[in-house]
């Protein structure tokens, strides 16, 4: 079984936004994460223009809604939902 690679992302290094600014990763943070894990994270799609972006937004809102509801302090999750206009 392969172990999941952990990537250290920091607000101070500009790799993710603080909750007060809507949370989530910056372009720099997405680039670092993709480089270190081989993933393909994309930018947020609060105003989707394509069908693929509409599906990504719906999926994100559904997943993150559960995270925010079940988190002890869902401040970052709630900020991300607001930023994506869920």
N, CA, C and O atoms as a GROMACS GRO file, in nm:
protein
  344
    1UNK      N    1   0.084  -0.118   0.000
    1UNK     CA    2   0.000   0.000   0.000
    1UNK      C    3   0.089   0.124   0.000
    1UNK      O    4   0.180   0.135   0.082
    2UNK      N    5   0.063   0.218  -0.091
    2UNK     CA    6   0.142   0.340  -0.100
    2UNK      C    7   0.099   0.437   0.009
    2UNK      O    8  -0.019   0.450   0.041
    3UNK      N    9   0.197   0.506   0.065
    3UNK     CA   10   0.165   0.605   0.167
    3UNK      C   11   0.142   0.739   0.100
    3UNK      O   12   0.203   0.770  -0.002
    4UNK      N   13   0.054   0.817   0.157
    4UNK     CA   14   0.021   0.947   0.102
    4UNK      C   15   0.132   1.046   0.139
    4UNK      O   16   0.173   1.054   0.254
    5UNK      N   17   0.179   1.119   0.041
    5UNK     CA   18   0.285   1.216   0.064
    5UNK      C   19   0.227   1.343   0.123
    5UNK      O   20   0.128   1.396   0.072
    6UNK      N   21   0.287   1.391   0.231
    6UNK     CA   22   0.240   1.512   0.297
    6UNK      C   23   0.319   1.632   0.246
    6UNK      O   24   0.442   1.626   0.233
    7UNK      N   25   0.250   1.740   0.218
    7UNK     CA   26   0.313   1.861   0.170
    7UNK      C   27   0.288   1.970   0.273
    7UNK      O   28   0.175   1.993   0.316
    8UNK      N   29   0.394   2.037   0.314
    8UNK     CA   30   0.384   2.144   0.412
    8UNK      C   31   0.355   2.276   0.341
    8UNK      O   32   0.439   2.327   0.267
    9UNK      N   33   0.237   2.329   0.364
    9UNK     CA   34   0.197   2.456   0.305
    9UNK      C   35   0.175   2.558   0.417
    9UNK      O   36   0.121   2.524   0.522
   10UNK      N   37   0.216   2.682   0.393
   10UNK     CA   38   0.213   2.783   0.498
   10UNK      C   39   0.149   2.913   0.450
   10UNK      O   40   0.166   2.954   0.336
   11UNK      N   41   0.074   2.976   0.540
   11UNK     CA   42   0.019   3.109   0.512
   11UNK      C   43   0.134   3.209   0.502
   11UNK      O   44   0.135   3.296   0.414
   12UNK      N   45   0.231   3.196   0.591
   12UNK     CA   46   0.344   3.289   0.596
   12UNK      C   47   0.428   3.291   0.469
   12UNK      O   48   0.481   3.395   0.432
   13UNK      N   49   0.440   3.177   0.402
   13UNK     CA   50   0.517   3.169   0.277
   13UNK      C   51   0.432   3.203   0.156
   13UNK      O   52   0.480   3.198   0.043
   14UNK      N   53   0.305   3.238   0.177
   14UNK     CA   54   0.216   3.276   0.068
   14UNK      C   55   0.162   3.159  -0.010
   14UNK      O   56   0.120   3.176  -0.125
   15UNK      N   57   0.160   3.039   0.050
   15UNK     CA   58   0.113   2.921  -0.020
   15UNK      C   59  -0.034   2.892   0.004
   15UNK      O   60  -0.096   2.816  -0.072
   16UNK      N   61  -0.092   2.952   0.106
   16UNK     CA   62  -0.235   2.942   0.128
   16UNK      C   63  -0.283   3.072   0.191
   16UNK      O   64  -0.207   3.144   0.255
   17UNK      N   65  -0.410   3.100   0.172
   17UNK     CA   66  -0.469   3.224   0.223
   17UNK      C   67  -0.518   3.204   0.365
   17UNK      O   68  -0.563   3.095   0.401
   18UNK      N   69  -0.508   3.309   0.447
   18UNK     CA   70  -0.567   3.299   0.582
   18UNK      C   71  -0.720   3.293   0.569
   18UNK      O   72  -0.776   3.333   0.467
   19UNK      N   73  -0.784   3.246   0.672
   19UNK     CA   74  -0.930   3.234   0.670
   19UNK      C   75  -0.996   3.369   0.649
   19UNK      O   76  -1.103   3.377   0.587
   20UNK      N   77  -0.935   3.476   0.698
   20UNK     CA   78  -0.994   3.609   0.682
   20UNK      C   79  -0.999   3.653   0.536
   20UNK      O   80  -1.077   3.742   0.501
   21UNK      N   81  -0.917   3.591   0.451
   21UNK     CA   82  -0.917   3.624   0.308
   21UNK      C   83  -0.982   3.516   0.224
   21UNK      O   84  -0.969   3.517   0.101
   22UNK      N   85  -1.053   3.424   0.286
   22UNK     CA   86  -1.127   3.324   0.211
   22UNK      C   87  -1.067   3.186   0.211
   22UNK      O   88  -1.122   3.095   0.148
   23UNK      N   89  -0.954   3.166   0.280
   23UNK     CA   90  -0.889   3.036   0.289
   23UNK      C   91  -0.853   2.983   0.151
   23UNK      O   92  -0.867   3.055   0.052
   24UNK      N   93  -0.807   2.861   0.143
   24UNK     CA   94  -0.771   2.800   0.015
   24UNK      C   95  -0.627   2.824  -0.023
   24UNK      O   96  -0.557   2.903   0.041
   25UNK      N   97  -0.583   2.755  -0.126
   25UNK     CA   98  -0.446   2.766  -0.173
   25UNK      C   99  -0.431   2.880  -0.273
   25UNK      O  100  -0.524   2.912  -0.347
   26UNK      N  101  -0.313   2.939  -0.273
   26UNK     CA  102  -0.279   3.039  -0.374
   26UNK      C  103  -0.223   2.966  -0.495
   26UNK      O  104  -0.205   2.844  -0.491
   27UNK      N  105  -0.195   3.038  -0.601
   27UNK     CA  106  -0.134   2.977  -0.720
   27UNK      C  107   0.000   2.916  -0.682
   27UNK      O  108   0.035   2.807  -0.729
   28UNK      N  109   0.076   2.985  -0.598
   28UNK     CA  110   0.206   2.933  -0.552
   28UNK      C  111   0.188   2.803  -0.474
   28UNK      O  112   0.267   2.710  -0.492
   29UNK      N  113   0.088   2.795  -0.390
   29UNK     CA  114   0.061   2.675  -0.311
   29UNK      C  115   0.017   2.559  -0.398
   29UNK      O  116   0.061   2.445  -0.377
   30UNK      N  117  -0.069   2.586  -0.498
   30UNK     CA  118  -0.113   2.481  -0.590
   30UNK      C  119   0.005   2.428  -0.670
   30UNK      O  120   0.018   2.307  -0.691
   31UNK      N  121   0.092   2.518  -0.714
   31UNK     CA  122   0.209   2.478  -0.791
   31UNK      C  123   0.300   2.388  -0.707
   31UNK      O  124   0.348   2.285  -0.756
   32UNK      N  125   0.324   2.426  -0.582
   32UNK     CA  126   0.410   2.345  -0.494
   32UNK      C  127   0.347   2.209  -0.470
   32UNK      O  128   0.415   2.107  -0.477
   33UNK      N  129   0.217   2.206  -0.439
   33UNK     CA  130   0.148   2.081  -0.411
   33UNK      C  131   0.153   1.989  -0.534
   33UNK      O  132   0.184   1.870  -0.522
   34UNK      N  133   0.123   2.044  -0.650
   34UNK     CA  134   0.123   1.964  -0.773
   34UNK      C  135   0.263   1.909  -0.802
   34UNK      O  136   0.277   1.793  -0.841
   35UNK      N  137   0.364   1.991  -0.783
   35UNK     CA  138   0.501   1.950  -0.810
   35UNK      C  139   0.544   1.836  -0.718
   35UNK      O  140   0.606   1.740  -0.763
   36UNK      N  141   0.510   1.845  -0.589
   36UNK     CA  142   0.555   1.747  -0.491
   36UNK      C  143   0.474   1.618  -0.489
   36UNK      O  144   0.524   1.514  -0.446
   37UNK      N  145   0.350   1.623  -0.536
   37UNK     CA  146   0.265   1.503  -0.531
   37UNK      C  147   0.229   1.448  -0.668
   37UNK      O  148   0.177   1.336  -0.678
   38UNK      N  149   0.256   1.523  -0.773
   38UNK     CA  150   0.216   1.478  -0.906
   38UNK      C  151   0.068   1.497  -0.933
   38UNK      O  152   0.015   1.441  -1.029
   39UNK      N  153   0.001   1.574  -0.849
   39UNK     CA  154  -0.143   1.601  -0.865
   39UNK      C  155  -0.166   1.706  -0.972
   39UNK      O  156  -0.072   1.754  -1.035
   40UNK      N  157  -0.291   1.741  -0.992
   40UNK     CA  158  -0.327   1.845  -1.088
   40UNK      C  159  -0.437   1.933  -1.029
   40UNK      O  160  -0.546   1.942  -1.084
   41UNK      N  161  -0.407   1.998  -0.915
   41UNK     CA  162  -0.505   2.087  -0.854
   41UNK      C  163  -0.528   2.207  -0.944
   41UNK      O  164  -0.435   2.260  -1.004
   42UNK      N  165  -0.652   2.250  -0.954
   42UNK     CA  166  -0.687   2.364  -1.036
   42UNK      C  167  -0.733   2.479  -0.946
   42UNK      O  168  -0.762   2.460  -0.828
   43UNK      N  169  -0.738   2.598  -1.004
   43UNK     CA  170  -0.783   2.717  -0.931
   43UNK      C  171  -0.932   2.704  -0.898
   43UNK      O  172  -1.004   2.629  -0.965
   44UNK      N  173  -0.979   2.776  -0.794
   44UNK     CA  174  -1.122   2.773  -0.761
   44UNK      C  175  -1.208   2.818  -0.878
   44UNK      O  176  -1.162   2.893  -0.964
   45UNK      N  177  -1.332   2.772  -0.882
   45UNK     CA  178  -1.424   2.807  -0.989
   45UNK      C  179  -1.553   2.865  -0.931
   45UNK      O  180  -1.659   2.804  -0.944
   46UNK      N  181  -1.545   2.983  -0.865
   46UNK     CA  182  -1.666   3.039  -0.805
   46UNK      C  183  -1.770   3.082  -0.909
   46UNK      O  184  -1.889   3.083  -0.880
   47UNK      N  185  -1.727   3.117  -1.028
   47UNK     CA  186  -1.817   3.154  -1.136
   47UNK      C  187  -1.788   3.065  -1.256
   47UNK      O  188  -1.722   3.108  -1.351
   48UNK      N  189  -1.836   2.940  -1.253
   48UNK     CA  190  -1.801   2.844  -1.357
   48UNK      C  191  -1.851   2.885  -1.494
   48UNK      O  192  -1.964   2.931  -1.511
   49UNK      N  193  -1.763   2.867  -1.594
   49UNK     CA  194  -1.798   2.901  -1.731
   49UNK      C  195  -1.821   2.775  -1.815
   49UNK      O  196  -1.900   2.777  -1.910
   50UNK      N  197  -1.754   2.667  -1.780
   50UNK     CA  198  -1.770   2.543  -1.857
   50UNK      C  199  -1.849   2.441  -1.775
   50UNK      O  200  -1.866   2.456  -1.654
   51UNK      N  201  -1.896   2.339  -1.843
   51UNK     CA  202  -1.969   2.232  -1.774
   51UNK      C  203  -1.880   2.161  -1.672
   51UNK      O  204  -1.924   2.124  -1.564
   52UNK      N  205  -1.752   2.144  -1.709
   52UNK     CA  206  -1.658   2.078  -1.617
   52UNK      C  207  -1.642   2.159  -1.489
   52UNK      O  208  -1.638   2.103  -1.380
   53UNK      N  209  -1.633   2.292  -1.504
   53UNK     CA  210  -1.620   2.377  -1.386
   53UNK      C  211  -1.747   2.376  -1.302
   53UNK      O  212  -1.739   2.382  -1.179
   54UNK      N  213  -1.862   2.367  -1.365
   54UNK     CA  214  -1.989   2.359  -1.290
   54UNK      C  215  -1.992   2.233  -1.206
   54UNK      O  216  -2.035   2.235  -1.091
   55UNK      N  217  -1.947   2.122  -1.265
   55UNK     CA  218  -1.942   1.996  -1.192
   55UNK      C  219  -1.842   2.001  -1.077
   55UNK      O  220  -1.869   1.950  -0.968
   56UNK      N  221  -1.725   2.064  -1.101
   56UNK     CA  222  -1.623   2.078  -0.995
   56UNK      C  223  -1.677   2.160  -0.879
   56UNK      O  224  -1.656   2.126  -0.763
   57UNK      N  225  -1.749   2.269  -0.912
   57UNK     CA  226  -1.803   2.354  -0.807
   57UNK      C  227  -1.908   2.278  -0.725
   57UNK      O  228  -1.906   2.284  -0.602
   58UNK      N  229  -1.998   2.208  -0.792
   58UNK     CA  230  -2.103   2.134  -0.721
   58UNK      C  231  -2.041   2.027  -0.631
   58UNK      O  232  -2.085   2.009  -0.518
   59UNK      N  233  -1.940   1.958  -0.682
   59UNK     CA  234  -1.873   1.854  -0.605
   59UNK      C  235  -1.802   1.913  -0.484
   59UNK      O  236  -1.812   1.861  -0.373
   60UNK      N  237  -1.730   2.024  -0.506
   60UNK     CA  238  -1.658   2.089  -0.397
   60UNK      C  239  -1.755   2.135  -0.288
   60UNK      O  240  -1.731   2.112  -0.170
   61UNK      N  241  -1.862   2.201  -0.329
   61UNK     CA  242  -1.959   2.254  -0.232
   61UNK      C  243  -2.022   2.141  -0.150
   61UNK      O  244  -2.042   2.156  -0.029
   62UNK      N  245  -2.052   2.030  -0.214
   62UNK     CA  246  -2.111   1.917  -0.142
   62UNK      C  247  -2.011   1.859  -0.042
   62UNK      O  248  -2.046   1.833   0.073
   63UNK      N  249  -1.886   1.838  -0.084
   63UNK     CA  250  -1.784   1.780   0.005
   63UNK      C  251  -1.751   1.875   0.119
   63UNK      O  252  -1.749   1.834   0.235
   64UNK      N  253  -1.725   2.001   0.087
   64UNK     CA  254  -1.681   2.096   0.188
   64UNK      C  255  -1.794   2.132   0.283
   64UNK      O  256  -1.769   2.166   0.398
   65UNK      N  257  -1.918   2.124   0.238
   65UNK     CA  258  -2.031   2.149   0.326
   65UNK      C  259  -2.032   2.050   0.442
   65UNK      O  260  -2.060   2.088   0.556
   66UNK      N  261  -2.004   1.924   0.413
   66UNK     CA  262  -1.995   1.821   0.517
   66UNK      C  263  -1.878   1.844   0.611
   66UNK      O  264  -1.889   1.823   0.731
   67UNK      N  265  -1.766   1.888   0.554
   67UNK     CA  266  -1.646   1.915   0.636
   67UNK      C  267  -1.677   2.029   0.733
   67UNK      O  268  -1.647   2.020   0.852
   68UNK      N  269  -1.737   2.137   0.682
   68UNK     CA  270  -1.768   2.253   0.767
   68UNK      C  271  -1.868   2.217   0.876
   68UNK      O  272  -1.857   2.265   0.989
   69UNK      N  273  -1.964   2.134   0.844
   69UNK     CA  274  -2.067   2.097   0.941
   69UNK      C  275  -2.012   2.008   1.052
   69UNK      O  276  -2.057   2.015   1.166
   70UNK      N  277  -1.914   1.923   1.019
   70UNK     CA  278  -1.862   1.828   1.117
   70UNK      C  279  -1.735   1.873   1.188
   70UNK      O  280  -1.691   1.807   1.281
   71UNK      N  281  -1.676   1.983   1.145
   71UNK     CA  282  -1.551   2.030   1.206
   71UNK      C  283  -1.579   2.099   1.339
   71UNK      O  284  -1.682   2.166   1.355
   72UNK      N  285  -1.487   2.082   1.433
   72UNK     CA  286  -1.500   2.151   1.561
   72UNK      C  287  -1.494   2.301   1.540
   72UNK      O  288  -1.578   2.376   1.590
   73UNK      N  289  -1.392   2.345   1.466
   73UNK     CA  290  -1.380   2.486   1.431
   73UNK      C  291  -1.366   2.491   1.280
   73UNK      O  292  -1.254   2.490   1.228
   74UNK      N  293  -1.475   2.498   1.210
   74UNK     CA  294  -1.474   2.493   1.064
   74UNK      C  295  -1.451   2.628   1.000
   74UNK      O  296  -1.507   2.656   0.894
   75UNK      N  297  -1.371   2.714   1.063
   75UNK     CA  298  -1.350   2.848   1.013
   75UNK      C  299  -1.293   2.849   0.871
   75UNK      O  300  -1.344   2.920   0.785
   76UNK      N  301  -1.188   2.769   0.844
   76UNK     CA  302  -1.128   2.765   0.711
   76UNK      C  303  -1.226   2.706   0.610
   76UNK      O  304  -1.235   2.753   0.496
   77UNK      N  305  -1.297   2.602   0.650
   77UNK     CA  306  -1.392   2.539   0.560
   77UNK      C  307  -1.505   2.636   0.525
   77UNK      O  308  -1.546   2.645   0.408
   78UNK      N  309  -1.556   2.707   0.623
   78UNK     CA  310  -1.663   2.804   0.598
   78UNK      C  311  -1.614   2.917   0.509
   78UNK      O  312  -1.687   2.965   0.422
   79UNK      N  313  -1.489   2.961   0.530
   79UNK     CA  314  -1.432   3.067   0.447
   79UNK      C  315  -1.417   3.020   0.303
   79UNK      O  316  -1.442   3.095   0.209
   80UNK      N  317  -1.376   2.895   0.284
   80UNK     CA  318  -1.361   2.840   0.150
   80UNK      C  319  -1.497   2.831   0.081
   80UNK      O  320  -1.509   2.861  -0.038
   81UNK      N  321  -1.600   2.789   0.154
   81UNK     CA  322  -1.735   2.782   0.097
   81UNK      C  323  -1.780   2.921   0.051
   81UNK      O  324  -1.840   2.935  -0.055
   82UNK      N  325  -1.750   3.021   0.130
   82UNK     CA  326  -1.788   3.158   0.096
   82UNK      C  327  -1.712   3.204  -0.028
   82UNK      O  328  -1.770   3.269  -0.116
   83UNK      N  329  -1.584   3.171  -0.036
   83UNK     CA  330  -1.502   3.211  -0.149
   83UNK      C  331  -1.551   3.146  -0.278
   83UNK      O  332  -1.547   3.209  -0.384
   84UNK      N  333  -1.596   3.021  -0.271
   84UNK     CA  334  -1.647   2.950  -0.388
   84UNK      C  335  -1.793   2.987  -0.417
   84UNK      O  336  -1.850   2.940  -0.515
   85UNK      N  337  -1.853   3.070  -0.332
   85UNK     CA  338  -1.992   3.114  -0.346
   85UNK      C  339  -2.089   2.995  -0.343
   85UNK      O  340  -2.179   2.984  -0.427
   86UNK      N  341  -2.068   2.907  -0.244
   86UNK     CA  342  -2.154   2.788  -0.229
   86UNK      C  343  -2.281   2.825  -0.156
   86UNK      O  344  -2.366   2.738  -0.133
   0.00000   0.00000   0.00000
